[in-house]
Amino acid sequence: SSRSYEVIHHFYALSDYPEGHIFSNPVSLFYLLIQKSMKKYIAEMIGTMVLVLMGCGSAVIAGGAAEAVGTGVGTIGVAMAFGLSVVAMAYAIGGISGCHINPAITLGVLLAGRMKAVEAVMYMVFQVIGAI
């Protein structure tokens, strides 16, 4: 019908919208999509990135790099780095995504029936991206 054509036409012709309309600016549209649907996935990605960067980074400093420079953070330092990373991310992203920051935790939440399978897969995908 002509109505469906108009909807499709206006969806693709962003310049047809009046100035200030959310669809008149592709950047605003992208921001809206991220804000509404991707916020929790981006939070999981950032949380996992921080955990891997701080936790594994301190383990590298405690291991091979410690021999080269003659000092390191030791076992306690690695444990503190992992623990403080999790606490910091719990405060930072806990209210947004639940702060799983680990696919194993997401799998547990899924198996407990507290999350939909599609959402769990998306969490895991973004957690792996953040870990890389």
Disulfide bonds with the S-S distance in Angstrom:
none
